[in-house]
Amino acid sequence: MYLSYKISIPKPSNHMLSVKISLSEFDFDAPFTFFMPVWSPGSYLVREYSRHVQGVRCFDEQGRRVYVEQSEKNRYTVNCQHPDFKVTPQSIRFEYEVYCNELTV
């Protein structure tokens, strides 16, 4: 399995961070889940970082949509075998934006 992240700030004035996660050399036959932490080490409060996530989407290497759904508040399940979006990818790209203007830990 090969996983890479690309993080960018295309428009700093709108406080949005763009995240692109590429996944390859993986068995895409079964659904799998991306998840985000809900707290930070050293902080005793649940921060719910995922509440700032927007525009979650997923594509294969040819730019075709791959089915993704929010399965829990901090989890997104990707299913390449979903009947409406069935693909057989060599790699996928999972993308989203995060609002980053909260002054906390």
WOKA-V217550 format. One record per residue. N is the residue number from 1. RES is the residue in one letter. OMEGA is omega in whole degrees, -180 to 180 (999 if undefined). Layout:
n->N res->RES omega->OMEGA
n->N res->RES omega->OMEGA
//
This chain:
n->1 res->M omega->178
n->2 res->Y omega->-177
n->3 res->L omega->176
n->4 res->S omega->-178
n->5 res->Y omega->171
n->6 res->K omega->-179
n->7 res->I omega->-180
n->8 res->S omega->177
n->9 res->I omega->-175
n->10 res->P omega->180
n->11 res->K omega->-178
n->12 res->P omega->-177
n->13 res->S omega->180
n->14 res->N omega->175
n->15 res->H omega->180
n->16 res->M omega->178
n->17 res->L omega->179
n->18 res->S omega->180
n->19 res->V omega->175
n->20 res->K omega->180
n->21 res->I omega->178
n->22 res->S omega->-179
n->23 res->L omega->178
n->24 res->S omega->-177
n->25 res->E omega->-175
n->26 res->F omega->177
n->27 res->D omega->-176
n->28 res->F omega->-178
n->29 res->D omega->-179
n->30 res->A omega->176
n->31 res->P omega->177
n->32 res->F omega->-170
n->33 res->T omega->167
n->34 res->F omega->176
n->35 res->F omega->-176
n->36 res->M omega->178
n->37 res->P omega->175
n->38 res->V omega->179
n->39 res->W omega->178
n->40 res->S omega->175
n->41 res->P omega->-180
n->42 res->G omega->178
n->43 res->S omega->-176
n->44 res->Y omega->177
n->45 res->L omega->172
n->46 res->V omega->-173
n->47 res->R omega->179
n->48 res->E omega->-179
n->49 res->Y omega->-176
n->50 res->S omega->179
n->51 res->R omega->180
n->52 res->H omega->-178
n->53 res->V omega->179
n->54 res->Q omega->169
n->55 res->G omega->179
n->56 res->V omega->179
n->57 res->R omega->-177
n->58 res->C omega->-178
n->59 res->F omega->171
n->60 res->D omega->-176
n->61 res->E omega->178
n->62 res->Q omega->178
n->63 res->G omega->178
n->64 res->R omega->179
n->65 res->R omega->174
n->66 res->V omega->-176
n->67 res->Y omega->175
n->68 res->V omega->178
n->69 res->E omega->176
n->70 res->Q omega->-176
n->71 res->S omega->173
n->72 res->E omega->-175
n->73 res->K omega->-179
n->74 res->N omega->-177
n->75 res->R omega->179
n->76 res->Y omega->-178
n->77 res->T omega->180
n->78 res->V omega->-179
n->79 res->N omega->-180
n->80 res->C omega->-179
n->81 res->Q omega->178
n->82 res->H omega->-175
n->83 res->P omega->-178
n->84 res->D omega->-175
n->85 res->F omega->-172
n->86 res->K omega->178
n->87 res->V omega->175
n->88 res->T omega->-172
n->89 res->P omega->169
n->90 res->Q omega->178
n->91 res->S omega->175
n->92 res->I omega->176
n->93 res->R omega->180
n->94 res->F omega->-173
n->95 res->E omega->173
n->96 res->Y omega->175
n->97 res->E omega->180
n->98 res->V omega->174
n->99 res->Y omega->-172
n->100 res->C omega->177
n->101 res->N omega->179
n->102 res->E omega->-179
n->103 res->L omega->178
n->104 res->T omega->-178
n->105 res->V omega->999
//
